[in-house]
């Protein structure tokens, strides 16, 4: 699924207020739940430890950045 996170979809509802679909609280809660579930799946399949490090290493930050970028712009999705 290719998504553009530089712009939010804003629509006007009947009472004249705007509703942000991308950054709404419901969307944020769903994403948070999805991340927690993803972490649980990784742990269940012994891909991550149940313990956390006292500090985050540089390598871990780079891995996290790559995961983040691939989530926002998966391989095969190009914005021209």
Secondary structure as UniProt FT lines:
FT   TURN            5..6
FT   STRAND          10..12
FT   TURN            14..15
FT   STRAND          18..20
FT   HELIX           25..44
FT   TURN            45..46
FT   HELIX           58..72
FT   TURN            75..76
//
